[in-house]
């Protein structure tokens, strides 16, 4: 797996000799721009330098560094510039020669050409052996090439020179781990944490992998969440895929909540996992708790409200937050676009025009006007967006204008824009949209096949539905929107409604939208009942049951694991077999601390069994969550799972509705 190594950031040209009289006028002029991080102006100045003197090696060297590292990511140009720099650089200037080789090593690393990266970094180390970051970068490349002994030797030399280098100690631990030496990995990760107990993500990354490799998934979850805490970012769909075990991840985030129930950050992390998994109703309830503790969490609550169509609450939150954060005009504009209130969206977009990337603001206004059928006005804003677009956004702006031309009945102009957009594509997804608009079904299918294995979130599936809508492929548009619905999608954003005009009368499409709306309303009912319960009112939840073998079976969730139980009012406790208990313990749904001892108990049939008593930290019955429920583990592996009185006693009333085939729990 390719890694982003923080230490590599040190291996950049510090440019300490900008003011050297031997350097060219243009080279020295670029110093101010570089120091102020105005890399575009710096690059323009350097280009003037090489235009005036094509043999100005120093200008070429800095150009290579900017193309590679300063958010331009134009690696082909970076390599070309570095080749020119090597060609003309005085060989006696070993400092700059080593820097150029370091740049080349970094470029090849980023494009995963590790053999060539190693060659370049080896040259940099040979020329400037005292520069530790080159040795570190070379060690990282050796790790990618599985040349572990060489990588370890280089890193050990760094820590021998400076034993207090906590980050290198952690990376050395990671290398030992990949080499299969867990004992030395543990040794160096402990040294790293001793040197830097806080904000040491790499050390916790190693601990995460150690725990994961030993099958201790719950400890792995704790370590990974520690990384997230330190990094300060919310949990993403990719992170949860890392575990390939949503119930465990949810259980892990609940652990953090249980340990610090009054910490809004912990509560928000749990909400973040639920949100990324498309569990919006549950995410809303948890984020609401976080917002009650810390009003800064309200903005994220507004985003969840958007997913549930709670427009008024989202608008209220954003309007209130706008007093402290003027940048939220854009968030309000997004809300109104999703809702379909295009006039208000235009108003809020105009108020946010001072934001970065103004071309997107003009594009958004154009999109609102397009949905309103005001094509001429939309074109004025779209033309302005294209004028303002930079290299990275030009492709998007062009294909968006092409769609407007299509809506205006000018297919030739639309096709010209699509073709031009292909020359300025910023992502594979943008290319897929363009391919769809050009009618290239094979290219669209190739894109979908390439991304589908990594997709599990409703927003990514929603994109695929839109791409097929651009292709006017109704069957696949319905198919992927249904998949998005199954992954949590509850509303169809109105921002891009024009793309679905061709399908509005399709019966399958209409049925899907109706099903989404009914499910959304059911989610809102769940939210209302839960909030009512927390406010002190009675909470009612209904769960369906099915008859099997003469007993009623219901589904409940234990510590995040879904199981079917026999509804047994005669059983004193929840009861599970040792098969389920062993599975739960092995996979982190139970921990050793959950086991409380042994006890004899009597079943509804009068049989006496010896069982192990355990504590179930969380039992979800329909919409209601119960905590710390006593349960028994039966040694008989064929024993049924029983839902008993240790759960029923937590409710005021439990009744079976045979007509509706539901069991109603009133709390």
C-alpha positions as CSV (number, residue, x, y, z in Angstrom):
1,X,0.0,0.0,0.0
2,X,1.4,3.4,-1.0
3,X,1.8,5.6,2.0
4,X,2.0,9.4,2.5
5,X,5.2,9.9,4.5
6,X,5.3,13.1,6.6
7,X,9.1,13.0,6.7
8,X,9.2,13.4,2.9
9,X,7.9,16.9,3.4
10,X,11.3,17.8,4.7
11,X,13.0,16.7,1.5
12,X,12.1,19.8,-0.4
13,X,14.3,22.6,-1.7
14,X,14.6,25.0,1.2
15,X,16.1,27.5,-1.2
16,X,18.5,29.1,1.3
17,X,20.7,30.5,-1.5
18,X,18.1,32.5,-3.4
19,X,20.0,35.7,-2.9
20,X,23.3,34.3,-4.2
21,X,24.7,36.8,-6.7
22,X,25.7,33.9,-8.9
23,X,22.1,33.0,-9.5
24,X,20.1,34.7,-12.3
25,X,17.9,37.8,-11.9
26,X,14.7,35.8,-12.5
27,X,15.8,33.1,-10.1
28,X,16.2,35.7,-7.4
29,X,13.0,37.5,-8.3
30,X,11.1,34.2,-7.7
31,X,12.3,34.2,-4.0
32,X,9.5,36.4,-2.7
33,X,6.8,34.5,-4.5
34,X,8.2,31.2,-3.2
35,X,8.5,32.3,0.4
36,X,4.9,33.7,0.2
37,X,3.7,30.3,-1.2
38,X,2.5,32.0,-4.4
39,X,3.7,29.2,-6.5
40,X,1.9,30.2,-9.7
41,X,3.7,33.5,-9.8
42,X,6.9,31.9,-8.8
43,X,6.5,29.4,-11.7
44,X,5.7,32.2,-14.1
45,X,8.9,34.0,-13.1
46,X,11.0,30.9,-13.4
47,X,9.6,30.3,-16.9
48,X,10.8,33.7,-17.9
49,X,14.2,32.8,-16.5
50,X,14.5,29.6,-18.7
51,X,13.1,31.4,-21.7
52,X,15.9,34.0,-21.4
53,X,18.6,31.4,-20.6
54,X,17.6,27.8,-21.4
55,X,20.7,26.7,-19.5
56,X,19.7,28.2,-16.1
57,X,19.9,25.0,-14.1
58,X,18.7,26.6,-10.9
59,X,15.5,27.9,-12.4
60,X,14.9,24.4,-13.9
61,X,15.5,22.8,-10.5
62,X,12.9,24.9,-8.7
63,X,10.4,24.5,-11.5
64,X,10.8,20.7,-11.1
65,X,10.2,21.0,-7.3
66,X,7.1,23.2,-7.8
67,X,5.6,21.0,-10.5
68,X,6.1,18.0,-8.3
69,X,5.3,19.1,-4.8
70,X,3.3,22.3,-4.7
71,X,-0.2,20.9,-5.5
72,X,0.4,21.0,-9.2
73,X,1.1,17.2,-9.5
74,X,2.4,17.6,-13.0
75,X,4.9,14.8,-12.8
76,X,5.8,14.7,-16.5
77,X,6.8,18.3,-16.5
78,X,8.6,17.9,-13.2
79,X,10.7,15.1,-14.7
80,X,11.5,17.2,-17.8
81,X,12.5,20.2,-15.7
82,X,14.7,18.0,-13.5
83,X,16.4,16.5,-16.5
84,X,17.3,20.0,-17.8
85,X,18.5,20.9,-14.3
86,X,20.8,17.9,-14.1
87,X,22.1,18.6,-17.7
88,X,23.2,22.2,-16.9
89,X,23.9,22.1,-13.1
90,X,27.6,22.5,-12.2
91,X,28.7,19.1,-11.0
92,X,30.7,20.7,-8.2
93,X,27.4,22.1,-6.7
94,X,26.7,18.9,-4.8
95,X,24.0,20.5,-2.7
96,X,21.8,21.4,-5.7
97,X,22.7,18.2,-7.5
98,X,21.5,16.1,-4.5
99,X,18.3,18.2,-4.3
100,X,17.5,17.5,-7.9
101,X,18.0,13.8,-7.4
102,X,15.8,14.0,-4.3
103,X,13.0,15.7,-6.3
104,X,13.3,12.9,-8.9
105,X,13.1,10.3,-6.2
106,X,10.0,11.9,-4.8
107,X,8.4,12.0,-8.3
108,X,9.0,8.4,-9.0
109,X,7.8,7.5,-5.6
110,X,4.5,9.3,-6.2
111,X,3.9,7.5,-9.5
112,X,4.9,4.2,-7.9
113,X,8.0,3.7,-10.0
114,X,9.9,2.5,-6.9
115,X,13.0,1.1,-8.7
116,X,13.7,4.4,-10.4
117,X,12.9,6.2,-7.1
118,X,15.5,4.1,-5.4
119,X,18.2,4.9,-8.0
120,X,17.5,8.7,-7.7
121,X,17.5,8.7,-3.9
122,X,20.7,6.6,-3.8
123,X,22.3,9.4,-5.9
124,X,21.0,12.0,-3.5
125,X,22.4,10.2,-0.5
126,X,25.8,9.6,-2.2
127,X,26.1,13.4,-2.9
128,X,24.8,14.6,0.5
129,X,25.0,11.7,3.0
130,X,24.5,14.0,6.0
131,X,21.0,14.8,4.9
132,X,18.9,12.4,7.0
133,X,15.6,12.9,5.1
134,X,17.1,11.5,1.9
135,X,18.2,8.4,3.8
136,X,14.8,8.1,5.3
137,X,13.0,8.5,2.0
138,X,15.3,5.9,0.4
139,X,14.5,3.6,3.3
140,X,10.8,4.0,2.6
141,X,11.3,3.2,-1.0
142,X,13.3,0.1,0.0
143,X,10.3,-0.9,2.1
144,X,8.0,-0.6,-0.9
145,X,10.4,-2.8,-2.8
146,X,10.5,-5.3,0.2
147,X,14.2,-4.7,0.6
148,X,13.7,-4.7,4.3
149,X,17.2,-5.3,5.5
150,X,18.5,-2.3,3.6
151,X,15.5,-0.2,4.8
152,X,16.1,-1.2,8.4
153,X,19.9,-0.5,8.2
154,X,19.2,3.1,6.9
155,X,16.6,3.9,9.6
156,X,18.7,2.4,12.4
157,X,21.6,4.7,11.3
158,X,19.2,7.7,11.6
159,X,18.0,6.7,15.1
160,X,21.6,5.9,16.1
161,X,22.5,9.5,15.2
162,X,19.4,10.9,16.9
163,X,17.7,8.4,19.3
164,X,15.0,11.0,20.1
165,X,13.7,10.8,16.5
166,X,10.3,9.4,17.5
167,X,8.8,9.4,14.0
168,X,11.6,7.4,12.6
169,X,11.4,5.0,15.5
170,X,7.7,4.5,14.6
171,X,8.4,4.0,10.9
172,X,11.2,1.5,11.8
173,X,8.6,-0.3,13.9
174,X,6.3,-0.4,10.9
175,X,9.1,-1.8,8.7
176,X,9.9,-4.5,11.2
177,X,6.2,-5.3,11.3
178,X,6.1,-5.7,7.5
179,X,9.2,-7.8,7.6
180,X,7.4,-10.1,10.0
181,X,9.4,-9.3,13.1
182,X,6.6,-8.4,15.6
183,X,8.9,-8.4,18.7
184,X,11.2,-5.7,17.3
185,X,8.2,-3.8,16.0
186,X,6.8,-3.7,19.5
187,X,10.1,-2.6,20.9
188,X,10.5,0.4,18.6
189,X,6.8,1.4,18.8
190,X,7.2,1.6,22.6
191,X,10.3,3.7,22.2
192,X,8.4,6.0,19.8
193,X,5.5,6.4,22.2
194,X,7.9,7.0,25.1
195,X,9.5,9.8,23.2
196,X,6.2,11.2,21.9
197,X,3.2,10.0,23.8
198,X,0.8,12.5,22.1
199,X,0.1,13.1,18.5
200,X,1.9,10.0,17.4
201,X,-0.3,8.6,14.6
202,X,2.4,6.3,13.1
203,X,2.9,4.5,16.4
204,X,-0.8,3.9,16.8
205,X,-0.9,2.7,13.2
206,X,1.7,0.1,14.1
207,X,-0.3,-0.9,17.2
208,X,-3.4,-1.1,15.1
209,X,-1.7,-3.5,12.7
210,X,-0.2,-5.6,15.5
211,X,-3.6,-6.0,17.1
212,X,-5.3,-6.7,13.8
213,X,-2.7,-9.3,12.9
214,X,-3.3,-11.1,16.2
215,X,-7.1,-11.2,15.7
216,X,-7.8,-8.7,18.5
217,X,-10.1,-6.6,16.4
218,X,-11.6,-4.6,19.2
219,X,-8.1,-3.4,20.3
220,X,-7.4,-2.7,16.6
221,X,-10.5,-0.6,16.5
222,X,-9.4,1.4,19.6
223,X,-6.0,2.1,18.1
224,X,-7.5,3.2,14.8
225,X,-9.9,5.5,16.4
226,X,-7.0,6.9,18.4
227,X,-5.4,7.7,15.1
228,X,-8.6,9.5,14.0
229,X,-8.7,11.4,17.2
230,X,-5.2,12.7,16.8
231,X,-5.6,13.4,13.1
232,X,-8.7,15.5,13.8
233,X,-10.7,14.1,10.8
234,X,-14.1,12.4,10.8
235,X,-14.5,8.7,10.0
236,X,-15.0,8.0,6.3
237,X,-16.4,5.2,4.3
238,X,-12.9,4.1,3.4
239,X,-11.9,3.9,7.1
240,X,-14.8,1.6,7.8
241,X,-14.0,-0.6,4.8
242,X,-10.6,-1.0,6.5
243,X,-12.3,-3.1,9.1
244,X,-14.7,-4.8,6.7
245,X,-16.8,-5.1,9.8
246,X,-19.3,-2.3,10.4
247,X,-20.8,-3.7,13.6
248,X,-17.3,-3.8,15.1
249,X,-16.5,-0.3,14.1
250,X,-19.8,0.9,15.5
251,X,-19.1,-1.0,18.7
252,X,-15.6,0.6,18.9
253,X,-17.0,4.1,18.5
254,X,-19.6,3.4,21.1
255,X,-16.7,2.4,23.5
256,X,-15.3,5.8,23.1
257,X,-18.7,7.3,23.9
258,X,-19.2,5.1,26.9
259,X,-15.7,6.0,28.3
260,X,-16.4,9.8,27.8
261,X,-20.1,10.2,27.4
262,X,-19.9,14.0,27.8
263,X,-17.2,14.5,25.1
264,X,-18.9,15.8,22.0
265,X,-16.0,14.8,19.8
266,X,-16.5,11.1,20.8
267,X,-20.2,11.3,20.2
268,X,-19.6,13.0,16.9
269,X,-17.2,10.3,15.8
270,X,-19.9,7.7,16.4
271,X,-22.3,9.8,14.4
272,X,-19.7,10.1,11.7
273,X,-19.5,6.3,11.3
274,X,-23.3,6.1,11.1
275,X,-23.4,8.9,8.6
276,X,-20.8,7.5,6.3
277,X,-22.6,4.1,6.3
278,X,-25.9,5.8,5.3
279,X,-27.5,5.2,8.6
280,X,-28.8,8.8,8.7
281,X,-31.6,8.5,11.2
282,X,-29.2,7.1,13.8
283,X,-26.5,9.5,12.8
284,X,-29.0,12.4,13.3
285,X,-29.8,11.3,16.9
286,X,-26.1,11.0,17.9
287,X,-25.1,14.2,16.2
288,X,-28.0,16.0,17.9
289,X,-26.5,14.8,21.2
290,X,-23.1,16.2,20.2
291,X,-24.6,19.5,19.1
292,X,-26.4,19.8,22.5
293,X,-22.9,19.6,24.1
294,X,-21.1,21.8,21.7
295,X,-22.8,24.2,19.3
296,X,-19.8,23.9,16.9
297,X,-21.2,20.5,16.1
298,X,-24.4,22.0,14.7
299,X,-23.1,22.5,11.2
300,X,-22.5,18.8,10.8
301,X,-26.0,18.2,12.1
302,X,-27.3,20.4,9.3
303,X,-25.6,18.2,6.7
304,X,-27.3,15.1,8.2
305,X,-30.6,17.0,8.1
306,X,-30.1,17.5,4.3
307,X,-29.8,13.7,3.8
308,X,-33.2,13.3,5.6
309,X,-35.0,16.1,3.9
310,X,-35.3,18.1,7.2
311,X,-34.9,21.3,5.3
312,X,-36.4,23.7,7.9
313,X,-34.1,22.4,10.7
314,X,-31.1,22.6,8.4
315,X,-31.9,26.1,7.4
316,X,-32.5,27.2,11.0
317,X,-29.1,25.8,12.0
318,X,-27.2,27.3,9.1
319,X,-28.8,30.7,9.5
320,X,-28.0,30.7,13.2
321,X,-24.4,29.6,12.5
322,X,-24.0,32.2,9.8
323,X,-23.7,34.9,12.4
324,X,-20.3,33.4,13.5
325,X,-19.2,32.0,10.1
326,X,-19.9,34.0,7.0
327,X,-18.6,31.2,4.8
328,X,-21.8,29.3,5.4
329,X,-23.6,31.1,2.6
330,X,-22.3,28.3,0.4
331,X,-23.7,25.7,2.7
332,X,-27.1,27.4,2.6
333,X,-26.9,27.6,-1.2
334,X,-26.3,23.9,-1.3
335,X,-29.3,23.3,1.0
336,X,-31.6,25.3,-1.3
337,X,-30.3,23.6,-4.4
338,X,-30.9,20.1,-2.8
339,X,-34.3,21.3,-1.8
340,X,-35.1,22.8,-5.2
341,X,-35.5,26.4,-4.0
342,X,-33.5,27.8,-6.8
343,X,-34.1,31.5,-6.2
344,X,-32.8,31.3,-2.7
345,X,-29.9,29.2,-3.9
346,X,-28.9,32.0,-6.4
347,X,-29.2,34.6,-3.6
348,X,-26.9,32.7,-1.3
349,X,-24.4,31.8,-4.0
350,X,-24.1,35.5,-4.9
351,X,-23.3,36.2,-1.2
352,X,-20.5,33.6,-1.3
353,X,-18.7,34.9,-4.4
354,X,-15.7,36.0,-2.5
355,X,-14.9,32.4,-1.7
356,X,-12.1,30.4,-3.3
357,X,-12.8,28.9,-6.8
358,X,-15.4,31.4,-7.8
359,X,-16.0,29.5,-11.1
360,X,-18.0,27.0,-9.1
361,X,-20.2,29.7,-7.6
362,X,-21.0,31.0,-11.1
363,X,-21.5,27.4,-12.3
364,X,-23.9,26.8,-9.4
365,X,-25.9,29.9,-10.2
366,X,-26.1,28.7,-13.8
367,X,-27.2,25.3,-12.7
368,X,-30.1,26.9,-10.7
369,X,-31.2,29.0,-13.7
370,X,-31.0,25.9,-15.9
371,X,-33.4,24.0,-13.6
372,X,-35.7,27.0,-13.8
373,X,-35.6,26.9,-17.6
374,X,-33.9,30.4,-17.8
375,X,-31.3,29.2,-20.3
376,X,-30.0,32.5,-21.6
377,X,-29.2,33.8,-18.1
378,X,-27.7,30.5,-17.2
379,X,-25.4,30.7,-20.2
380,X,-24.1,34.2,-19.1
381,X,-23.0,32.7,-15.8
382,X,-21.6,29.6,-17.3
383,X,-19.5,31.5,-19.8
384,X,-18.1,33.5,-16.8
385,X,-17.3,30.3,-14.9
386,X,-15.3,29.1,-17.9
387,X,-13.3,32.4,-18.0
388,X,-12.5,32.1,-14.3
389,X,-11.7,28.4,-14.4
390,X,-8.2,27.2,-13.6
391,X,-6.4,24.2,-15.2
392,X,-8.0,21.8,-12.8
393,X,-11.6,22.9,-13.1
394,X,-11.7,23.7,-16.9
395,X,-12.9,20.2,-17.8
396,X,-15.8,20.3,-15.4
397,X,-16.9,23.8,-16.5
398,X,-16.8,22.8,-20.2
399,X,-18.9,19.7,-19.8
400,X,-21.4,21.6,-17.6
401,X,-21.7,24.2,-20.4
402,X,-22.2,21.4,-22.8
403,X,-25.1,20.1,-20.8
404,X,-26.6,23.6,-21.0
405,X,-26.2,23.7,-24.8
406,X,-28.0,20.3,-24.9
407,X,-30.9,21.7,-22.9
408,X,-31.0,24.6,-25.3
409,X,-31.3,22.3,-28.3
410,X,-27.8,23.0,-29.6
411,X,-26.2,19.5,-29.8
412,X,-23.3,20.5,-32.0
413,X,-22.0,23.1,-29.6
414,X,-22.6,20.7,-26.7
415,X,-20.5,18.0,-28.4
416,X,-17.7,20.5,-29.1
417,X,-17.6,21.4,-25.3
418,X,-17.6,17.7,-24.4
419,X,-14.7,17.1,-26.7
420,X,-12.8,20.1,-25.3
421,X,-13.6,19.0,-21.8
422,X,-11.9,15.6,-22.5
423,X,-8.6,17.5,-22.9
424,X,-8.9,19.0,-19.5
425,X,-10.2,16.2,-17.4
426,X,-9.5,16.5,-13.6
427,X,-10.7,13.0,-12.5
428,X,-11.8,9.6,-13.8
429,X,-15.3,10.4,-12.5
430,X,-15.4,13.6,-14.6
431,X,-14.3,11.6,-17.6
432,X,-17.1,9.1,-17.0
433,X,-19.7,11.9,-17.1
434,X,-18.2,13.2,-20.3
435,X,-18.2,9.7,-21.8
436,X,-21.9,9.3,-20.9
437,X,-22.8,12.7,-22.4
438,X,-21.0,11.6,-25.6
439,X,-22.9,8.4,-25.6
440,X,-19.9,6.1,-25.1
441,X,-21.6,3.3,-23.2
442,X,-18.5,1.1,-23.3
443,X,-16.3,3.7,-21.6
444,X,-19.0,4.2,-18.9
445,X,-19.2,0.5,-18.2
446,X,-15.4,0.3,-18.0
447,X,-15.4,3.1,-15.3
448,X,-18.3,1.5,-13.4
449,X,-16.5,-1.9,-13.4
450,X,-13.3,-0.3,-12.1
451,X,-14.9,1.6,-9.2
452,X,-17.8,-0.6,-8.1
453,X,-15.7,-3.0,-6.1
454,X,-14.5,-0.2,-3.8
455,X,-17.9,1.5,-3.5
456,X,-20.3,0.9,-0.6
457,X,-21.6,4.4,0.2
458,X,-24.9,5.8,-1.2
459,X,-23.3,9.0,-2.4
460,X,-20.9,7.2,-4.7
461,X,-23.8,5.0,-6.0
462,X,-25.8,8.2,-6.5
463,X,-23.0,9.4,-8.8
464,X,-23.3,6.2,-10.9
465,X,-27.0,6.7,-11.3
466,X,-26.4,10.2,-12.5
467,X,-23.8,9.1,-15.0
468,X,-26.2,6.6,-16.4
469,X,-28.9,9.3,-16.5
470,X,-26.5,11.4,-18.6
471,X,-26.3,8.4,-20.9
472,X,-30.1,8.2,-20.9
473,X,-29.8,4.6,-19.7
474,X,-33.0,4.3,-17.7
475,X,-32.5,0.7,-16.5
476,X,-29.1,1.4,-15.0
477,X,-30.1,4.8,-13.6
478,X,-32.9,3.1,-11.7
479,X,-30.6,0.1,-10.7
480,X,-27.9,2.3,-9.2
481,X,-30.3,4.7,-7.5
482,X,-32.0,1.7,-5.9
483,X,-28.6,0.5,-4.7
484,X,-28.0,4.0,-3.3
485,X,-31.4,3.7,-1.6
486,X,-30.4,0.3,-0.1
487,X,-27.3,2.0,1.3
488,X,-29.1,4.8,2.9
489,X,-30.2,7.3,0.2
490,X,-33.5,8.9,1.2
491,X,-33.9,11.9,-1.1
492,X,-33.1,12.8,-4.7
493,X,-31.2,16.0,-4.8
494,X,-33.0,18.6,-6.9
495,X,-29.7,20.3,-7.9
496,X,-29.3,18.1,-10.9
497,X,-33.0,17.3,-11.6
498,X,-32.6,18.2,-15.3
499,X,-30.5,15.1,-15.8
500,X,-33.5,12.9,-14.8
501,X,-36.1,14.6,-17.0
502,X,-36.0,11.8,-19.5
503,X,-37.0,9.3,-16.8
504,X,-39.7,11.1,-14.8
505,X,-42.6,9.0,-16.3
506,X,-40.8,5.7,-16.0
507,X,-42.9,3.4,-13.7
508,X,-39.9,1.8,-12.1
509,X,-38.4,5.2,-11.4
510,X,-41.6,6.5,-9.9
511,X,-42.0,3.4,-7.7
512,X,-38.5,3.8,-6.4
513,X,-38.9,7.5,-5.5
514,X,-42.2,6.6,-3.7
515,X,-40.4,3.8,-1.8
516,X,-37.6,6.2,-0.9
517,X,-40.1,8.8,0.4
518,X,-42.0,6.2,2.5
519,X,-38.8,5.0,4.1
520,X,-37.7,8.6,4.8
521,X,-41.0,9.2,6.6
522,X,-40.5,6.1,8.6
523,X,-37.0,7.3,9.5
524,X,-38.4,10.6,10.7
525,X,-41.0,8.7,12.8
526,X,-38.2,6.8,14.4
527,X,-36.4,10.0,15.2
528,X,-39.5,11.6,16.7
529,X,-40.2,8.6,18.9
530,X,-36.6,8.5,20.1
531,X,-36.5,12.2,20.9
532,X,-39.8,11.9,22.7
533,X,-38.4,9.1,24.8
534,X,-35.4,11.1,25.7
535,X,-37.6,14.1,26.7
536,X,-39.4,11.9,29.2
537,X,-42.4,10.7,27.2
538,X,-43.2,7.1,26.4
539,X,-41.4,5.5,23.5
540,X,-43.0,2.8,21.4
541,X,-41.2,0.6,18.9
542,X,-42.6,-2.3,16.8
543,X,-40.6,-5.1,15.5
544,X,-41.9,-7.8,13.2
545,X,-41.9,-11.4,14.2
546,X,-42.1,-14.6,12.2
547,X,-43.5,-18.0,13.2
548,X,-41.1,-20.8,13.0
549,X,-41.5,-24.2,14.7
550,X,-44.4,-22.8,16.8
551,X,-42.5,-19.9,18.3
552,X,-42.2,-16.3,17.5
553,X,-38.8,-15.1,16.3
554,X,-37.6,-11.5,16.4
555,X,-34.4,-9.8,15.3
556,X,-32.4,-7.8,17.8
557,X,-28.9,-6.3,17.7
558,X,-26.4,-7.3,20.5
559,X,-23.3,-5.1,20.7
560,X,-23.7,-4.4,17.0
561,X,-24.3,-8.0,15.9
562,X,-27.8,-8.8,14.4
563,X,-29.3,-12.1,15.8
564,X,-32.7,-13.8,15.7
565,X,-34.2,-14.6,19.1
566,X,-37.1,-16.7,20.3
567,X,-39.6,-14.4,22.0
568,X,-39.9,-16.2,25.4
569,X,-41.7,-14.4,28.3
570,X,-40.9,-17.4,30.5
571,X,-37.2,-17.1,30.2
572,X,-35.6,-15.1,33.1
573,X,-32.7,-13.7,31.0
574,X,-31.5,-13.3,27.5
575,X,-29.9,-16.6,26.6
576,X,-27.4,-17.4,23.9
577,X,-25.6,-20.7,23.0
578,X,-21.9,-21.1,23.5
579,X,-21.5,-21.2,19.7
580,X,-22.7,-17.6,19.4
581,X,-20.8,-16.5,22.5
582,X,-17.5,-17.9,21.1
583,X,-18.1,-16.2,17.8
584,X,-18.9,-12.9,19.5
585,X,-15.8,-13.1,21.7
586,X,-13.5,-14.0,18.8
587,X,-14.8,-11.2,16.7
588,X,-14.8,-8.5,19.3
589,X,-18.5,-8.3,20.0
590,X,-17.8,-9.5,23.6
591,X,-14.7,-8.9,25.7
592,X,-13.3,-10.8,28.6
593,X,-14.6,-8.1,31.0
594,X,-18.1,-8.9,29.9
595,X,-18.0,-12.3,31.6
596,X,-19.4,-12.2,35.1
597,X,-19.5,-15.7,36.5
598,X,-21.7,-18.8,36.4
599,X,-25.3,-19.5,37.4
600,X,-28.0,-22.2,37.1
601,X,-31.3,-21.1,35.4
602,X,-34.6,-22.6,34.5
603,X,-36.1,-22.5,31.0
604,X,-39.8,-22.1,30.2
605,X,-40.0,-25.9,29.8
606,X,-38.8,-26.4,33.3
607,X,-35.3,-27.7,32.4
608,X,-32.3,-26.6,34.5
609,X,-29.2,-25.5,32.8
610,X,-25.8,-24.2,34.0
611,X,-24.7,-21.1,32.2
612,X,-22.1,-18.4,32.2
613,X,-23.4,-15.0,33.0
614,X,-22.4,-12.2,30.7
615,X,-23.2,-8.5,30.5
616,X,-24.5,-7.3,27.1
617,X,-23.3,-3.7,26.8
618,X,-26.0,-2.8,24.2
619,X,-29.2,-4.4,23.1
620,X,-31.1,-2.7,20.3
621,X,-34.8,-3.7,20.2
622,X,-36.3,-1.9,17.2
623,X,-35.6,1.8,17.7
624,X,-34.8,1.5,21.4
625,X,-31.4,0.9,22.8
626,X,-30.9,-0.8,26.2
627,X,-27.6,-0.9,27.9
628,X,-26.0,-3.4,30.4
629,X,-28.4,-6.3,30.0
630,X,-27.8,-9.5,31.9
631,X,-27.6,-12.7,29.7
632,X,-26.7,-16.4,30.1
633,X,-24.5,-18.5,27.9
634,X,-25.8,-22.1,27.6
635,X,-23.2,-24.8,27.1
636,X,-25.6,-26.7,24.7
637,X,-24.5,-25.6,21.3
638,X,-28.0,-26.3,19.9
639,X,-29.8,-24.2,22.5
640,X,-32.0,-21.6,20.9
641,X,-31.4,-17.9,21.4
642,X,-34.0,-16.6,23.9
643,X,-35.2,-13.0,24.5
644,X,-36.2,-13.1,28.1
645,X,-37.3,-11.0,31.1
646,X,-33.9,-9.2,31.6
647,X,-35.0,-7.3,28.4
648,X,-38.8,-7.2,29.0
649,X,-38.4,-5.7,32.5
650,X,-36.9,-2.6,30.9
651,X,-40.3,-1.8,29.2
652,X,-43.5,-0.7,30.7
653,X,-45.5,-2.9,28.4
654,X,-44.8,-5.6,25.8
655,X,-47.7,-6.9,23.7
656,X,-48.0,-9.2,20.7
657,X,-50.1,-8.0,17.8
658,X,-50.9,-11.2,15.9
659,X,-52.9,-9.3,13.2
660,X,-50.0,-7.1,12.3
661,X,-47.4,-9.8,13.1
662,X,-45.5,-7.3,15.2
663,X,-44.4,-7.2,18.9
664,X,-44.9,-3.8,20.4
665,X,-42.5,-2.6,23.1
666,X,-43.6,0.5,25.1
667,X,-40.9,2.1,27.2
